[in-house]
């Protein structure tokens, strides 16, 4: 199981993303569940940004979560 830490910026952006939108909220919940149980699940489209320590996973076609690995079992969500 992966532990997820969150920056205040991530939390602000998350709140904007799900505000008054159940479809987005449900997509985010499913993504977080998949990531915490299996971070390499194919539907997450896990990618490392070239030349940095930042990784991304996809919530849906147009939205991603940016994060860094703190260690093998902990991720810090940035945006």
C-alpha angles and dihedrals in degrees: 000000000000120000114222122209119188133209119221089247091056091050093050092049091045090053091052091047096054099034109127092345117105093178092059092044092052092047090051093049092050091048093050092048092051093045095050093049099036117006092186095054106143094233091062092064091214110206136173115220110239115257096008143077091242122114130189138208125190124242092184138331095297105026133071140178116227117210146154129222113245091185137329094293104030130070126186112214110216108175 
